[in-house]
Amino acid sequence: MKQFPLAILALVLAIPTLAQNQPSAGWVPDGLQVLRQAASSKTEFTLDHSMLVLASKLDSDNEDLRRVIAGVSGLSVHSYHYADQWAYDPAAVDSVKEQYHAAGWKQLVNNHDKSSGGATDLWIRFENNAISNIAVLLTRSHEVNLIEVTGSISPLDLSHLGGHFGIPRIEGGVLVPNTARR
């Protein structure tokens, strides 16, 4: 019987530890609970693949949307609104960011607008050298939004989901404000 090289044996022994750092399906960073509690209003929902397919039929003319939905296994939206400007805890937002980093996600975008004070952060998680999750954290003066998409999707595909399922629309790299009344 051949002996395993020490590096392979160390990796096999480390798998349970590595799995603890990887978020499971439906994982939500702990810092979100603090943001949720301080919100004056909140909208949260999770859609599985079959629900996304059904919802995409409402926009039957959008071929790009249906193509993207075919590779998506789930979508989770957490949207918190605050009565006063900057009423949420910035440490809780930092905690969410740190938890994505600690869980092995790779940050692609870290865009902070000095004039408005808002920020956009985008993370991806790989599984078998393919993107398996995308998370977007948007902070503005009166709101915090976290959107997570699970499945086979590219960051470009995320733009096709904009304007649907509570995901903000982005055109030319700029967030398009939602003018609909709440």
C-alpha positions in Angstrom: 0.0 0.0 0.0 1.4 3.4 -1.0 1.7 6.1 1.6 0.1 9.5 1.0 2.5 12.3 0.7 2.4 14.5 3.8 0.9 17.5 1.9 -2.1 15.4 0.7 -2.6 14.0 4.2 -2.5 17.5 5.7 -5.1 18.6 3.1 -7.4 15.7 3.9 -7.2 16.4 7.6 -7.9 20.1 6.9 -11.0 19.6 4.9 -13.4 19.8 7.9 -11.7 23.1 8.9 -12.0 24.5 5.4 -15.6 23.5 5.2 -16.3 25.5 8.4 -15.1 28.6 6.6 -17.2 28.1 3.5 -20.7 29.4 3.7 -23.5 26.9 3.3 -26.5 27.5 1.0 -28.6 30.3 2.4 -25.7 31.6 4.5 -26.2 35.2 5.7 -23.4 37.1 7.4 -24.0 37.6 11.2 -23.5 41.4 10.9 -26.7 41.6 8.8 -28.8 40.9 12.0 -27.6 44.2 13.5 -28.4 46.1 10.4 -31.9 44.4 10.3 -32.7 45.4 13.9 -32.0 49.1 13.3 -34.0 49.4 10.1 -37.3 51.3 10.0 -38.4 49.0 7.1 -37.0 45.9 5.6 -37.7 43.7 2.6 -36.1 40.2 2.6 -36.8 37.3 0.3 -35.2 34.2 -1.2 -36.1 32.6 -4.5 -35.1 29.2 -5.6 -34.5 28.3 -9.2 -38.1 27.2 -9.9 -39.5 30.5 -8.4 -37.0 32.5 -10.5 -38.1 30.7 -13.7 -41.7 31.5 -12.9 -41.0 35.1 -12.1 -38.9 35.5 -15.3 -42.0 34.6 -17.4 -43.5 37.9 -16.3 -40.9 39.5 -18.6 -41.2 37.0 -21.5 -39.6 39.4 -24.1 -36.3 39.5 -22.2 -34.1 36.7 -23.6 -31.0 37.8 -21.6 -32.9 37.5 -18.4 -34.1 34.0 -19.2 -30.6 32.9 -20.3 -29.2 34.2 -17.0 -32.0 32.6 -14.9 -31.2 29.2 -16.5 -27.9 29.1 -14.6 -29.1 30.6 -11.3 -30.0 28.2 -8.5 -31.1 30.9 -6.0 -31.4 34.6 -5.2 -31.5 36.3 -1.9 -32.3 39.9 -1.3 -32.0 41.8 2.0 -33.0 45.5 1.8 -33.0 47.7 4.9 -34.2 51.3 4.9 -33.6 53.8 7.7 -35.6 56.8 8.7 -32.5 59.0 9.4 -29.4 59.4 7.4 -26.5 57.1 8.3 -28.7 55.5 11.1 -27.1 52.1 10.6 -24.0 50.9 12.4 -20.9 51.2 10.2 -19.2 48.5 12.3 -22.0 46.1 11.3 -21.4 46.8 7.6 -17.6 46.3 8.2 -18.5 43.0 10.0 -20.4 41.8 6.9 -17.4 42.6 4.7 -15.0 40.8 7.0 -17.2 37.7 7.1 -17.2 37.4 3.3 -13.4 37.8 3.4 -13.0 35.2 6.1 -15.3 32.8 4.3 -12.9 32.9 1.3 -14.8 35.1 -1.0 -12.8 37.3 -3.4 -13.7 41.0 -3.5 -13.8 42.3 -7.1 -15.3 45.8 -6.4 -14.7 48.2 -3.5 -16.2 51.5 -4.7 -16.7 54.3 -2.2 -18.2 57.6 -3.4 -16.8 60.4 -1.3 -19.4 62.9 -2.4 -22.4 60.8 -1.3 -20.7 58.6 1.3 -22.3 55.5 -0.3 -20.4 52.4 -1.3 -20.7 49.3 -3.5 -18.9 46.1 -2.8 -19.0 43.0 -4.9 -17.6 39.6 -4.0 -17.5 36.3 -5.8 -16.9 32.8 -4.5 -15.4 30.0 -6.6 -16.2 26.3 -6.6 -14.2 24.0 -8.9 -12.6 27.0 -10.7 -16.0 28.4 -11.6 -18.0 31.3 -10.0 -20.6 29.7 -7.8 -21.8 32.8 -5.9 -21.9 36.6 -6.3 -22.8 39.0 -3.5 -23.3 42.7 -3.8 -23.5 45.1 -0.8 -24.8 48.6 -1.5 -24.8 51.2 1.2 -26.4 54.6 0.8 -27.4 57.3 3.3 -30.8 55.8 4.1 -30.3 52.1 3.1 -28.3 49.0 3.0 -28.9 46.3 0.4 -27.3 42.9 0.2 -28.0 40.7 -2.9 -26.6 37.2 -3.3 -26.9 35.1 -6.4 -26.1 31.4 -6.3 -25.4 29.3 -9.4 -23.4 29.5 -12.6 -23.3 33.2 -13.3 -20.8 35.8 -14.4 -20.5 39.3 -13.1 -21.7 40.5 -16.5 -24.8 38.3 -16.2 -25.6 40.1 -12.9 -26.2 43.3 -15.0 -29.0 41.5 -16.8 -30.7 40.8 -13.5 -30.7 44.5 -12.7 -34.2 46.0 -12.4 -35.6 42.6 -11.6 -36.1 40.8 -8.2 -35.2 43.8 -6.2 -31.7 44.1 -7.8 -30.8 47.7 -8.6 -30.3 48.5 -12.3 -26.8 49.6 -13.3 -26.2 51.4 -16.7 -22.7 52.3 -17.8 -21.3 51.5 -14.4 -23.7 53.9 -12.6 -26.5 52.9 -10.3 -29.9 54.0 -11.8 -32.1 55.3 -9.1 -35.4 53.6 -8.5 -38.1 56.3 -8.9 -41.0 54.0 -8.0 -42.8 54.9 -4.8 -42.5 52.5 -1.9 
